Amino acid sequence: MDKIRVLLIEDEKMIAENLKSVIENFGYEVVDIVDTAEDALEVAFDTSIDIVVSDIEIRGLTDGIEVSKILQNTYNLPIIFTTAYNDEEKIKRASDVVNMVGYLVKPIRIDELDTMIKIAITKYQILEKRKMKDINNIYKYDFTNKKIFEDDKEIVLTRNESILLSLLVNSMGDILSYDAVNTAIWKDKKGSDVARRQLIHRLKSKLEKIDIASEKGVGIYIKEKE
């Protein structure tokens, strides 16, 4: 069985290396250590990840809470936060923004981290999620590699089309807000309405048998077959 894959977002090198050693001793794989939101998003797109362990405070314009929100919306990744102190205001903000597994106050206790990761594996059904997801009995979506197939043939998507599809699949049953699309794809840049409409149109044209519907002024969603 493949190991559980963990992304570490931490800008203190010594802490990051210690966490990596501890997590690997648990028997999991640390796929990368990054210290900015931009690097985290790049790694998440290019690499298969199961769990994110993120410091609340990281370098750059986007903190650990905001980048974790994007990662969760896009890839449905469980988030474990770490913080240097018990800042109730930031922890509350984190819980309001992200459906986190929990948080750990530094210095981190090894047994508590182990427990958090085990909770994440169970709560998010990580091993189950690695299986192909059926979409309307027509397409198969590979969560691990972020690819979609029809009759075992891959439908090749661009980077932004792939991110949009991942957002839609992870919000199945709910409306995906336009704001969530803009934030995940254009990050700190505001995506124009025209650019977003063009992206949605291109994805629709490649996945003609998926009914991607819209709620005016609100967002888009995959209309499931009855």
C-alpha positions in Angstrom: 0.0 0.0 0.0 1.3 3.5 -0.9 2.3 5.7 2.0 0.2 8.6 3.2 1.7 11.7 1.6 2.1 14.9 3.6 2.9 18.5 2.5 4.6 20.6 5.1 4.1 24.4 5.0 6.6 25.9 7.4 9.0 28.8 7.1 11.3 27.9 10.1 13.8 25.5 8.6 14.8 23.7 11.9 11.2 23.1 12.8 10.4 21.9 9.3 13.2 19.4 9.3 12.2 18.1 12.8 8.6 17.7 11.7 9.7 15.9 8.5 11.8 13.4 10.6 9.0 12.8 13.0 6.4 12.3 10.3 8.6 9.9 8.3 9.2 8.0 11.5 5.5 7.5 11.7 5.7 5.7 8.4 4.3 8.5 6.2 6.0 10.4 3.3 6.8 14.1 3.3 6.4 15.0 -0.3 7.9 18.5 0.1 8.6 21.4 2.6 7.6 24.8 1.4 7.5 28.2 3.1 5.2 30.3 0.8 1.6 30.0 -0.4 2.8 30.1 -4.0 5.1 27.2 -3.6 2.4 25.2 -1.8 0.0 25.7 -4.6 2.6 24.7 -7.2 3.5 21.5 -5.3 -0.2 20.6 -4.8 -0.9 20.8 -8.5 2.2 18.8 -9.5 2.2 16.2 -6.7 -0.2 13.8 -5.2 -0.9 14.9 -1.6 -3.1 13.5 1.1 -2.6 15.8 4.1 -1.4 19.3 4.7 0.4 20.3 7.9 0.7 24.1 7.8 2.0 26.8 10.1 -0.6 29.6 10.4 2.1 32.3 10.0 4.2 31.9 6.8 6.1 34.3 4.6 4.5 36.2 1.8 1.2 38.1 1.3 -0.9 35.0 1.9 -0.9 33.3 5.3 -1.3 29.6 6.1 -5.0 30.0 6.7 -5.7 31.4 3.2 -3.5 29.0 1.3 -5.1 26.1 3.2 -8.5 27.3 2.2 -7.5 27.2 -1.4 -6.0 23.7 -1.0 -9.0 22.4 0.7 -11.5 23.9 -1.8 -9.4 22.6 -4.8 -8.3 19.2 -3.7 -10.3 18.5 -0.5 -7.2 18.1 1.6 -7.4 17.8 5.4 -5.5 20.6 7.2 -3.6 20.4 10.4 -2.5 23.8 11.6 0.5 24.6 13.8 1.1 27.8 15.7 3.8 29.3 17.9 1.3 30.3 20.5 -2.3 29.8 21.5 -3.8 32.7 19.6 -7.5 32.2 20.0 -8.4 34.9 17.4 -6.3 33.3 14.6 -7.4 29.8 15.5 -11.1 30.9 15.4 -10.4 32.5 12.0 -8.8 29.3 10.8 -11.8 27.2 11.9 -14.2 29.7 10.2 -12.3 29.6 6.9 -11.1 26.0 6.8 -12.6 22.7 7.9 -9.5 21.8 9.8 -8.7 18.6 11.5 -7.2 20.5 14.4 -4.3 22.6 15.5 -1.1 22.0 17.5 0.8 24.6 19.6 4.6 24.6 19.3 6.6 23.0 20.6 4.6 20.1 19.1 4.1 16.9 21.0 4.8 13.9 18.9 1.9 11.9 20.2 -0.6 14.7 19.4 0.7 15.0 15.8 0.4 11.3 15.3 -3.2 11.3 16.6 -4.1 14.3 14.3 -2.7 12.5 11.2 -4.6 9.4 12.1 -7.8 11.4 12.5 -7.3 13.1 9.1 -6.8 9.7 7.4 -10.1 8.4 8.9 -12.2 11.6 8.7 -11.3 12.3 5.1 -11.4 8.6 4.0 -8.0 9.2 2.3 -7.4 5.6 1.2 -11.0 5.4 -0.2 -10.5 8.8 -2.0 -7.6 7.4 -4.0 -10.1 5.3 -6.0 -11.6 6.6 -9.2 -14.7 8.7 -8.8 -17.6 8.1 -11.2 -19.2 11.2 -12.6 -22.7 10.7 -14.1 -21.8 7.1 -15.1 -19.8 8.5 -18.0 -16.4 9.8 -16.8 -13.9 8.5 -14.2 -12.0 11.1 -12.2 -8.6 10.1 -10.8 -8.2 12.1 -7.5 -4.6 11.1 -7.1 -3.3 12.2 -10.5 -6.0 14.9 -11.1 -7.0 13.3 -14.5 -10.3 12.5 -16.1 -11.1 9.6 -18.4 -13.9 8.5 -20.7 -13.9 4.9 -21.7 -10.4 4.6 -20.2 -9.1 7.4 -22.5 -7.7 10.4 -20.8 -9.2 13.8 -21.7 -6.2 16.2 -21.7 -6.9 19.4 -19.9 -4.8 22.6 -19.4 -3.5 23.5 -16.0 -6.4 26.0 -15.3 -9.0 23.6 -16.8 -7.7 20.8 -14.4 -7.9 23.1 -11.4 -11.4 24.2 -12.3 -12.5 20.5 -12.7 -11.0 19.6 -9.4 -12.9 22.5 -7.7 -16.1 21.3 -9.3 -15.6 17.6 -8.4 -14.7 18.5 -4.8 -17.9 20.7 -4.5 -20.2 18.1 -6.0 -23.7 18.7 -4.5 -22.9 22.3 -3.7 -22.5 25.5 -5.8 -18.9 26.5 -6.4 -18.6 30.3 -5.9 -17.0 32.5 -8.6 -14.8 33.9 -5.8 -13.5 30.4 -5.0 -12.7 29.9 -8.7 -10.9 33.3 -9.0 -8.9 32.7 -5.8 -7.8 29.1 -6.7 -6.8 29.8 -10.3 -5.6 33.4 -10.4 -4.5 33.5 -6.7 -3.9 37.1 -5.7 -4.8 38.3 -9.2 -8.4 39.1 -9.8 -9.7 36.9 -12.7 -12.0 38.9 -15.0 -15.5 37.7 -15.7 -14.5 37.3 -19.3 -11.5 35.1 -18.5 -13.6 33.0 -16.1 -16.4 32.5 -18.6 -13.9 31.5 -21.3 -12.3 29.0 -19.0 -15.7 27.4 -18.1 -16.7 27.3 -21.8 -13.4 25.5 -22.7 -14.0 22.9 -20.0 -17.6 22.4 -21.1 -16.4 21.8 -24.7 -14.0 19.1 -23.6 -16.4 17.4 -21.2 -19.6 17.7 -23.3 -21.4 14.9 -21.3 -21.1 16.8 -18.0 -23.8 19.4 -17.4 -21.9 22.3 -15.8 -24.7 24.7 -14.8 -24.6 28.2 -13.4 -26.4 30.2 -10.7 -26.4 33.8 -11.9 -24.2 35.9 -9.8 -23.4 33.1 -7.4 -21.3 30.3 -9.0 -21.3 27.0 -11.0 -21.9 23.4 -10.3 -22.1 19.9 -11.9 -25.7 18.9 -12.4 -25.9 15.3 -11.4 -28.0 12.9 -13.3 -31.3 11.9 -11.7 
